[in-house]
């Protein structure tokens, strides 16, 4: 079950009728389209990030050793 405001439900029903679908069918299509679009957008963004600076690099330091060396003693 999904709760929608009456005006949105009317719009969904009108669009479903226009497309020859049931309300559930339209909502399923819209959800699938939104999820597919999100995955494509995420993939594109990951590609952009990958192209920025080549392969991933370390932070360049020895953080654990630095923390141990600067930790106050007992």
SVG drawing of the C-alpha trace seen along z (x, -y; Angstrom):
<svg xmlns="http://www.w3.org/2000/svg" viewBox="-8 -18 65 21">
<polyline fill="none" stroke="black" stroke-width="0.4" points="0.0,0.0 1.1,-3.5 -0.5,-6.7 -0.8,-9.6 -2.5,-12.9 -5.8,-12.9 -4.6,-15.3 -1.5,-13.3 -3.6,-10.1 -5.9,-11.7 -2.9,-12.6 -1.5,-9.1 -4.8,-7.6 -5.1,-10.0 -1.6,-9.2 -2.2,-5.5 -5.3,-5.7 -3.5,-7.7 -0.8,-5.0 -3.3,-2.1 -1.9,-0.9 -3.2,-0.1 -2.3,-2.4 0.1,0.2 1.6,0.7 2.3,-3.0 3.8,-3.3 6.0,-0.2 7.2,-1.8 8.0,-5.1 9.8,-3.4 11.9,-1.3 12.7,-4.4 13.8,-6.3 16.0,-3.5 17.6,-3.0 18.2,-6.7 19.8,-6.8 22.1,-3.9 23.1,-5.5 23.8,-8.8 25.9,-7.1 27.9,-5.2 28.5,-8.4 29.7,-10.2 32.0,-7.3 33.5,-7.5 34.1,-11.2 35.8,-10.6 37.9,-7.8 39.1,-10.1 40.3,-12.9 43.6,-11.6 44.3,-8.1 44.4,-5.1 43.7,-5.6 46.6,-6.5 47.4,-6.2 47.4,-9.2 51.2,-9.2 51.8,-8.9 52.2,-6.3 49.3,-7.4 49.3,-4.4 52.9,-4.9 52.4,-8.7 49.5,-8.1 51.5,-5.6 54.6,-7.9 52.6,-10.9 50.4,-9.1 50.9,-10.2 52.5,-7.6 51.0,-6.1"/>
</svg>
